């Protein structure tokens, strides 16, 4: 037949999700801008956009799962899905490079700011810079790297171990091991988020006002957001594991979640060493 399929590629049918997702992203961004500028109703517009984006994600990924069950994910398609996940993780790496860049810029080349006649001015006098420019800022208390941050480091390292256990269990057809490994990983991820929330609540410096706190909260906060996303990713995998979706030879959804989680683990190790240990070296410790 002239229209018969004679290749391993999956030709997607027409889908509303790309268009709907773009529109909802525009609504979410517009609502966020309105909310920040205190426009009436901006918060509701933002929440409507968030709901639309979540609905699009749920529906679109649901279609991908249906395609896998239908046999559309041939080895060639699976390979390209892996390429896509790798490129996504690389984009996330560059996202965190930006935050590390700002941290190193602030710490290696500290430039104190002074208030003069209601405006903020940069200190340029070399003699003055040498006496008051330091990192962390003079008089600022920092978090003890070897208390809660070290605990969270151990938690994430353990979560990487339990996830690897779940992966090997899946490869060898041990579905009970897969479920137990995923349960433990999810619980450890939730504990990490709870510990980080407690740390933020008792941090000795504010969210804004100084470069140290701004760089600290943006870098660690976005990592915490990624942990939450990764935990949701793993919860979806756990639900699918109970449904019997994954097989030893076809489980890309689980592999993508595992790659993402291990990426989050590695980023945290750099954050712990650079921001908590090296970044707070020589400063008074809170508590």
N, C-alpha and C positions, 0 to 999 in steps of 0.2 A: 504494500500500500504506500501511496505517495506520502501520506502524513504519518507513517509509522515511525516510532522512535528507534533510532539505531545508534544511540550513544549513551554514556553513563551519566550525563549531566541531568539535573532536575530543572526543568523549565517551569518557573513559578506561574500559577494562574493569577489573573488580576486580583489585587488586594487593596482594600481601603485603608489599611493600617499605616502605610507611609504618609499618606496625605493627612489622615486624622492625627497622627503623632506630631507632625509638623505644626498643624494648627493649634493643638493643645500646648505644645512647647511655646508657641508665640503668646498664647493666652497666659500661661504661667509666668513667662518673662515680663509681659506687660503688667500683670497683676503685682508681681514683685516690685517693679519700679514704682507703680502707683502707691503701693503699701509703704515703701521707704520714703516717698515724698508726702506721705500722710494725706493722700487723696481719698475721699470718702468711697468706701466699697472696694478699695484696692486689695485688702486682705481676703475678701470673699472671691474676688476675681482670681487671685493667686491660688487659693484653695481649689477653685473649680478647675484651674489649669493642672494642678497637681493630680486631682482625681482623674482628669482626662488622660494624662500621661500614664498613670498607673493602669488605667483600664486598657489603654493601647498596648502597653507592655505585656499585660496578662493575656490579652487576646492574641497578640502577634506570636508570642512564644508558645502559646497553646497550639497555634497552627503548626509551628515548627515541630512540636512533639507529635502531632497527628501525622505529619509528613514522615517522621521516623518510623512510626508504626505501620505506615502504608508501604514502607520499603523504598521510599524515595532517596534516602540517605545512603547512596552507593559509596564504595570506597573513595571515589574521586570527590564526591560531595563532602564526605567526612573530612578529607584532607583539606579542602578549601575552608570548611568551618574552623578547622584548627588554625589555618593561616589567619583567619579573621580574628580569632581569640588572641593569637600571639600579637597581632598588630594593635589590638585594643589594649593589651597589657603594656606594650611599649609606649603607647600614648599616655597611659597612667604613670609610667616611669618618668616621662618628661614632665608631667604635671607636678610630681613631687620634686623633680630637679629644680623647678622654679622656687619652691619653698626653701629647699636647702641653699639655693643660691642667695636668697634674701637673708637667710640666717648667717651665712658666711660673710656676706657683705657687711651686715650690721656688726658682727663680732670681730672681724679682722680689721675693719676700717671704721671704728666708732667715731661718730661726729656728733658732739653734744648740741642740743638745741637750747636757745635761751629766748625768753619772752621780753620783747622791747616795744613799748608803746602799743600794746595790744596785738602785736604781730609776732609770729615765730620766726626767728632768724638763726641761721647756721653759724656756729662759731668757726672762724677761720684763722684766728691767731694761733700759730704753732705752739707757742709757749703755754697758752691757756689750754689748748687741746691736750698737751702732754700731761697736764696736771689734773684735769677733770674728765677726760674722755677715757672710759674703760668699759669693759664688758665682763659680766653683767653690769648695768649701771650702778654707780656708787650708792651704797646703802640699801640696795635691793636684796631681799631674802629670796632664795630659790628653793625649789623642792629637793628633797634628799633623793638622789638617784638610786640609792640602795635600799629604799623602803618600798613604796607602792610601785614605782616604775620597774624596779627589779622583779617584784612579784608578777607584774603584768608580762614582763619578758618571759619568765618561766611558764606562765599560763599559755602564751602564744606558742612557745616551743613545744609544749606538751600537746597543744591542739594540732600542730603539724604532724606529730607522731601518731596521734589517734586517727587523723585523716588518712595518713599513709597506710595504716592498718586496715581501714575500711576499703581503701583502693585495692590492696592486695587480696583482701577477702573476696571482693567482687570478681577480680580476675580469676580466682580459683573456685568460683561458684559457691562461696560460703555467704549466703544471704544474711544469716544471723550475725556474722561478724561485720558485714557491711552496715547493718542497722545499728549495732552497738557502737561501732566506730563513729558513725555519723552523730548519734546521740551524744556521745562524749565530746565530740568536737563542737557541737552546737552549744552544749552547756558551758564549755570553757570559753567560747566566744561571748556568751551572755555575761559570764563572770568578769571577763576583761572589760566589757562596756560598763558594768556596774562599778568596778574599781576605778575606771577612768572618770566616771561621773562624780564619784566621791572625791577623787583627787582635785577635780575642777572646783567643787564646792568649797574645798578647804585650801585652795591655792593662796599664797600670801601676796599675789600681785593681781591687779585688775585686768580686765579683758582688753582695754584700750588705753591710750595715753602715752605709752612708751614703746619703743621698737621691740624691746625684749618680749613683752607680753603679747604684742601683736603677732610677732613671728612664731612665738611658742604655741599660741592657741590655734593659729591657722595651720601650722604643720601637724601638730598632734591631733587637732580637732578633725581635720580632713581625714587623717588616718583612722580615727575613731569612727567616722562616717563610713569609711570603706569596710571596717570590721562589721558594722551593722548590715551593710549591703551583702557582704560575704556570708554572714549568718543567715540572712533571708535566703540566699542562694542555696545554702546547705539544707535549710528546712524544706525547700522545694524538692531537693534531691532525696531527702528522707521520705517525703510523701510519695514520691515516685518509686522509691525502693519498696515501700509497703505495697504499692500497686503492682510490683513486679515488672517495671518498665525496663530496667537495665539488664543486659546480658554480658557475660565475660568478653564477648567480642564487639559489642556495640553499646557504648555507654559514654558518648562524647559529652552529654550534659553533665555527668558527674566529673569527667576529666576537666572540663572548663571550670567548674566550681573549685576543684582541687588546685588547679593552676592559679586561680585568682587568690585563693586562701594562702598559698605558699608565697605569692607575691606580697601579700599584706604582711606576712611574717617577716620577710626579708626587709621590707621598708621599716618595720618597727625596730629591727636590730640597729639599723643606721640611725633612726631617731633617738634611740636610747643612748647610743655611744656619742653622737654628735651634740644633741640638745641637752640631754639630762646630765651626762657625765662630763664631757668636754666643755659644753656651754655653761655649766654652772661651777666650773673649777675655780676655787679660790674665793667664791662668794659665800656670805653667811647663809647657813642652811636653816630653813623654817622649822620651828619646833625643836 
